[in-house]
Amino acid sequence: MLDVARGDRLRAAPSVRIEMLNPDPTPRPTDDPNERSIVLLAEYGEMTFLLTGDAGRAAEREMLRSFGPDYLEAEVLKVGHHGGRGSSSPEFLAAVQPEVALISASRNNRFGHPHPEVVSRLEGLKASLYDTSLQGTIELRTDGERLWIRPTRSGGGGP
């Protein structure tokens, strides 16, 4: 098992940098293991991806406190906790300012993800929204300057 924590970095290639933004290196008791979810900030060329796993609002607050809002800005956001109500706070989304938001949720899931409030917040940011529950697998490709997005089926948001 690989243990990672906030501040750990990986250089996957000369032009690719990956940094762990969560979990906190000092474990704290929590009722919700999702708040210890791994969050990655990946940079390739001019493109930045923020992959938030199952992180919720507590982890978002901690990342905002630890890094500041400017550090979290990313072109692509993998929305936390499948777009659940307990993630994607207005403050966090205002910091990230994603151009593209990806929600990974199964069709007709029992939790009703993504939550309409989260979708509304993302639409308010004018982010192109992709949802696997509507569009299936979503493939992203980049050359470090441009981004190509291809869902396997049509439906939902996007440009």
Buried (B, 14 or more C-beta within 10 A) or exposed (E): EEEBBBEBEEEEEEEEBBBBBBBBEEEEEEEBEBBBBBBBBBBBEEBBBBBBBBBBBBBBBBBBEBBEBEBBBBBBBBBBBBBBBBBBBEEBBBBBBBBBBBBBBEEEEEEEBBBEEBBEBBEEBEBBBBBBBBBBEBEBEBEEEEBEBEBEEEEBBBE
